[in-house]
């Protein structure tokens, strides 16, 4: 695209996450304009169009994807629809910003990855945690070599009472692909691999548990429960992931658990020359000098514009300049391969080697 052209955006999905994207991209009006919105529930799309001054409420997702007034499609719908919509948009020569997880399964992610390789358009997965200020500060130090070789890491996110939308698509395996592992675990997996320097995962040993949801306990405040619905996903997952270079990553996440937790996501990186701790909006760099432990505090700047704005700007820059996004189709596929392997390992009780035949 020409640098002076505004990117014309169409958004599929006008719910909570669609509204977030509309809000953030509206802040970048110098570089883009939201031209069209579609939602299966038309009144929601019409309400968003009025709220954000969007010219067109599409009558179908096909109409939006094929519109000449759309250069890039943002997809914010339940996981089961990610692959068909993303693939159709790529085939229609549209750039795509796709909500996480990239696919409902590794097979679905492979299909998206294949379509993105054939297309010359940008496919970016919306992992906003990569764009948090403290995460970026840690990444800069990793790239500069200050941590040395990162040989192991630990990450997790324990919600004590946070099962979302019991009985809705969130808690149905056929519509979501899983529970907290694929919902919030994918964020921690993605961010940890990114901060570690994108090592290649090769094997996984994991276990999942459903101790709360089936008993209708641990219910959170996100979403409206459907007590006539289904709960057939996990509510806690734990895994050890081994990389090609010998490094390891421990991952633990829950929607509901009896433990002392502040519901805050965390990452610990352990390197030969230094380490990093990241929790919420704060972090630390840790090392040893003159035989003494040294700690450097990291925090979000006072006037920080926010990770969602940075994510949105990065997507627009990739579209305008033809760059590969940092959360690319390959990183999305990597996450899905690991998630599938954790579920498979939990069922078999064995270590699972990742299938990298692309």
C-alpha positions, 0 to 999 in steps of 0.5 A: 500500500502507498504510505499516504493511504488509509487502511480500510478496515472491516470488523467481523464480530461486534461483541466485547472484543470487537468493541475493543478493536473498534475503540483502539483503531479509532485512536489511529484515524490518521492511518486507518478508517473502519468502513464496515462491521458485521455480526450474526446478531445484526442489532449489535452491529448496528449499535457499534456502527452508530457508536463508532461512526462506521458507514456500512453494516454488512448483511453477511461476512461474505459481503464484508470480506469481498467489499472493495472498501475493505483492505484488512479484516479483523476477526473477533468471533468464537474460536470455531470460526477463526479458520474458515473466516481467516482463510476466506479473507486471505483468499479474497486478498485481504490482510487479517488480524485474527483473535487468539488462539489462531485456530480451534486446533492444530489442524485448523491452525495448519490450514490458516498457516498454509493459506497465509503462505500462499497469500502475500497478505499480512496474517497477524494473531492478536496477542496484546500481551507482547505489546505491554510496556514491561514485556517490551522492556524485558524483550529489549534486554533479552535481545541485548544479551543481558540474560545470556542463554535462557535455559528455563522459564516458568509462566502461569495465570491462576484464576481462583473463581473465574469460569467464563460464560458457563454453558456457552461456547466458552465451555464447549470443546467443540466450539472453543477447543478447550478451557483455560489452557486455550483461553488464557494459557495461550497468552502465557505460552505465546508471551513466554516463547516470545521473551525466550527468543522463540525457541522451537518446542519439540515435546510436551508432557501435560495434564488437565483437570475438570474439578470445578466446572462440571459441578457448576463451581468456580463461576466468574463474572465474564459472560452470561451463564447458560445453565441448560448448556454444556461444560466439557472442558478443563478448568486447570492445566499444567505442562512441561514443554521442551525445546529443540535447544534443550531449554524448558518452559513450565506452564500452569493455568486455571479458571478455578482453583483453591489456592492463594492467588491474586489472579495475576499472570506471571512469567519468570525467565532464568538465564545464565547471566541474568533473569527476569520476573514479570507479574501484572504491570511490574517486572524485575531484572535480576543478576549478580555482580561483585558477588551480590544479587542485583535487582532492577525494577521495571514498571509501566510509564505513567502516560503509557498509551497501552498495549492494544494501541501498540498492537493496532499500530503494529498491524497497520505498519505491517500492512502499509510496509509489507512487513511480517508481524511479530505475532505471525502465522508461524507463532500462532501455529506453534502455540496451537501445536503445543496446546494440542500436544498438552491435551493429547498428553493428558489423555494418553499419560505420555510425553507427546512429540510435536509434528512439525511437518508443515 
